[in-house]
Amino acid sequence: MNDINEIVLYDLVQGIIKEGDFVGSIITKCKDDHKSVIFSDKVRISKDNGLFLEMGLNIGFEILNHRSSAFSRRLSNFSIKDLSTIEYCIKIPPDIMLLYDEGQFSDAFPFTINLLHTSGLYLNDYKFGINHLDFVHGEILKNPISLIHNGIILADRLVIDDHGDPVFYDCLIVGRDEKEKLKVSYEPLTNVDDKVVEYIIILGIEELKI
């Protein structure tokens, strides 16, 4: 992973806060009960007023009818007043975004599964856990987002291998190194042991429409 401290907009762990307006591919990881992540292309950060975004997409898990359910919500004129409820906010470098965009798999590929609505594929929770990995073994799932220990994987597609572990293709990976500094990378292929996965959400195509 490449060191990208120069474009870390906010990091609670490292005590970094950059005030101002920022434009680009921005990922915000929240510290809340939903384990939520926000994707946006413009944010404003202020020590006094917190984080504000005009538009964004919020994903995570919630409890509905005593069961875990993945959600994806469009945000408009959304603000987080208390910055301590955010772990970090980071802008992905343009060169890495270019690699990610160039690696996108064709939606026309006949064996790729695109879900209409957002769905929770896996959630590591002792009480409300979800595990559908065996059910989709060998299938190609489009638009997975995974929270892993110390990181986030945003990928173009996902396959569950013969060991029951997820394999992500065309990935943006945000995480921390041994010194707790944020890093970002692009990887064409990433194998992940399911023991380090906190959740996997498959983003529905309805949420991808502009």
N, C-alpha and C positions, 0 to 999 in steps of 0.2 A: 504493500500500500504506500502511496505517496503522501508525504507530509503536506497538509493543506491548512496549517494553522493560520495562514494569511487570509483565508476565506472562512474561518470559523466566526460566525456572527455573534454567537452566544454559547457559552459553555459553563454550566453551573459548577462542574467538577474543577475546572482549571481557573475559574474566576475571570473568564473573558466576557466582555460585553462591548460591542461596537454599536454606537448609536448612529441612527440615520436611516435613510431609505435605500433598500437593496433590491435589485432585479436580477432574476436568473432562475435556475432550477434549485429550489430551496426545500430542504427537508427539516422539519421540526419534530423532535421526539419529546413527548410530554411525560411528566411524572404524575400519572393519575391512575385511578382504579381500572380504566379501560385499556391501559397500555397503548394509548393512542399515538398515532403518527399523522402529521399534517404535511401535505404536499402543496406547494404554492409557487407562484412565479414573481411575487413581490411582497416584501414585508417592510414594516417600519418598526424600529426598536428604540426604546427610550427607557432610561433608568426610572423616570418618574411615571410614565404611562404604560410601560410594559411592551408587549408585542401586538402589532395590529396588521391585519392583512385584508385586502379588498375581496379576494376570492381564494378559495383553496378547497382541498379534499381531505377530509378527516376519516381515518380508518382505525378500527380497534374492535374490542369485544365488549358486550354488555349482557346483563342477565335479563331475560324476558321469559316470563312464565316458568321461573325456576330452572331455566336452561341457558347455557351460553349461546350467544348469537353474534356473529360478525356483523359489523355495520360499516357503511361508507356513506358519508354525508357531505353534501356541498355546503361550503361556508361562504358567507357574504358579509362584508364589513364586520369581521370577527376580531375580537381582542382578548388577550390574556393579560390581565392587570398585574398579576403576581408572577414575576419572572422565576421565582423559586419553584414554581410548578412545571417548569420546562427544564429538561436535562441539557438539551443543546439545540441550536439552530445553525444549519450549515448550508452554504451555497456550493453546489457541485461544480467543479471546474469545467469550463466549456469544452476543453479537449477531451475530457473523460465522457461528457455527455455526447460528444460527436461519435466516439467509439460505440457507446451504447445504442445510439440511434441507428448507426450503420449496421449493427448486428441484429436488428429487429427481424424476427421471423415473419414470413408472409402469412397473413390471416387466411389466405386462400388455400393453405396446405390442408389436404382433405382429412388428415388424421389428428388435427389439433382441436381440442375441446375448448370452446369459448362459452363460459357461463353467462346467462342473461343477467342474473343478479349476483351480487357479492355473497360469498359463502365462506364459512370457516371450515378449513380442511383439517386443521390440527390446533389444539390448545392444550398446553401442559399445565393442568390445574387439578389438584388432588380432589376437588369437590365437583367442579363443573367442566371437567376435561372433555375434549373432543379428539377422536382419532379415526379418520377416514382414509389413512394412508394405504392400507391393504385394499380398500375398495377401488382405488384408482391406480393400483399397481400396473405399470407398463403403459399407462395412457400419457398423452402430452397435454398438459393443462396450460392455458394461456394466462398471462398477467398475475403471477404469484407475488405476494409481498410477505416476507418472513421477518419476524423478530427473533433474533438468536441471542445467546448470552453475549453481552457487550457489543451488539451490532444490529444492523438492519440490512436485509438483502431485498433489493428491488430488481426483479428479473423479468425477462420476456416470456419464459416458459419453464415448466417443471415436469420432471419424470421421477417416479418412485422406483428405485433400483431393486435388484433381487434380494438385497439385504434389508429392504424396508426403509432405506434411508433416502431422503430427498436429494435430487441432483438438479441444480439450477443452471439454466443456460442464458447467456447474454446478461450479465449481472452488474448492477451497481452495488457496491458493498461499502457501508459506512460502519466504522467501529473504532475501538480504542486499542492502542498498543500496550506494551508492558509498563509504560510510564503514564498510562491513562490519557495520552494525547489522542485526539481524534484524527483518523486517517480515512481516506476514500480511495477506492480503486475500481477499475473495470476488469472483470474476469469473463472470458468466453464460456467457462464451465466451472462450477463449484460443487463439490461433493460435501454434504453436511451430515454429520452423525445426528440422528433424531434426538439423542439425549441432550444436545445443546440447543435445541429448537424450543422457543417459548410459544410461538404460534406461526401458522401459515394461513393467510387469507388469499382467496382467489377473487380478484376484482372482476365484477360483472361488467359486461360490455355496455350496459346502460349508463354506468358511471363514467365511461370513457368518451361518451358523446359530448360534443361542444354545444 
